[in-house]
Amino acid sequence: MFASDLGRSCSSLVDAYLTAFRVVILNGPRQAGKTTLLHHVHAARGGTLLNLDDEQLLQAALSDPIAFASGGAEPRLIDEVQRAGDPLVRAIKAEVDVGRRPGSYVLAGSTRFLATPSLSESLAGRAAVVDVWPFSQGEFEGRTDVFIDTVFDDPDSLLELGPSGVGREEYFARICRGGFPEPALMENPRARRAWFRAYAQAIAERDIREMARVNEPSAIVSLLVYLASITAQEHNTANTSNRMGLHRSTVNRYLELLEAVFLVHRLPVWSRNLTARVVKHPKLHLTDTGLAAVLLGVAPDSLAKPVAPARGPLVETFIVNELAKQATWSEASVRLHHWRVSGGAEVDVILERDDGQVVGVEAKAKDTVVADDFRGLAALRDLLGPEFTMGVVLHTGKHGAISFGDRLVSLPISALWHLP
């Protein structure tokens, strides 16, 4: 199931950025593979590799950020850079403004530490950001997933896709496995569940506490559990406030913190003012379905039961996350949204390219697709006309590509990573 060498599809992007930008930033959740990627860069280019999870190195960076930023040979590779805060980032900015050499620094962070305007302005024009998400399904198998590039550049080739070798049981296993490499390689489900629980607790008690003064990290974990129960749904702060017994401002603050440590992400609403009735709420997704499954207490066999409330949302989140990962290394610059008209059509995922071309994707947690499953995609196609490239319904069955009319096709979910 797994490739012997779990390489990252974003590696080529990192290499390209190192030749063009003074600073390359690797952003993503803990345990997603950023440190391993740094080691690969170090092995290929040399330089100085430092990890601020080392308490002695952290204290050195906090005590004298200017000396720390200028020490050692280039490229200077600093892991968990957010732990040293603003002073170190500003010291790095001063260094690269003097040297102006591409590939001087590679900074890896487990929080969106450049989200504050002061820091983002400090490195504006000097740095490129690469999002390093948990592993995609293709990366686990040693291949680069190219669904996004294919559906935009050669959509007709998808109609040639034959039957899938992946069945619904394997899909549910992949969903519960998640994309973090360490638990994914564990054969014991109990050990995997323990890993995810400890992971969520550690993020709340350490990373979030370092970012903000949170007196009760258990409230953060409780909120994360609730958010897992509404993954793939539009998030409403008032509803969350009532369910959790937290003030709305607290819900918004905690949600921003969970986004900052990459445990959740929001899929914004897509609109070109095609209708005045477009719903404005973003959809919320947990970053990893393995984590979501553990927080919800579900396993592959429970997802396969005739009545499994979590099945549909987890399938949709799984698909959204795979597309989000591919978007980081896709040749096309693609943005992800969702679309819903109040009381009318909806599409789970809108992929929009810079040139205005749009692909719609619907997630279906069932093996057989019918014409009614394309209702939202057909409405979007009719609204956009030639700017609509293709509408795809992804399902858990083994059927290959089936056309449902003009630029509408059903595909197995495995098409996301198993294309010829």
Protein Blocks (a to p, Z undefined) as FASTA:
>chain_A
ZZfblcdfklmmmmmmmmmbmbdcddddehilpmmmmmmmmmmngpadddfkbmklmmmm
mmmmmlmmmgccdddddehklmnommlmmmmmmmmmmnopghkbccddfbdfklpmklmm
mmgokaccdddddddfklmnopacfklmmmmmmmmlmmmpccdfbdfklmmmmmmnomaf
klmmpmblklmmmmmmmmmmmmmmmmmmmmpccfblmlmmmmmmmmmmmgoiacdfklmm
mmnopafklmmmmmmmmmmnopaccdddddehlafkbcfbdcdddfblklmmmmnopafk
lmmpmbafklmmmmmmmmmmmmmmmmmmgmbdcdddddddehiacdfbacddfkopacdd
ddddbfbdcfklmmmmmmmmmmnmmmlmbdcdddfbfbdcddebehiacddfklmmmcZZ
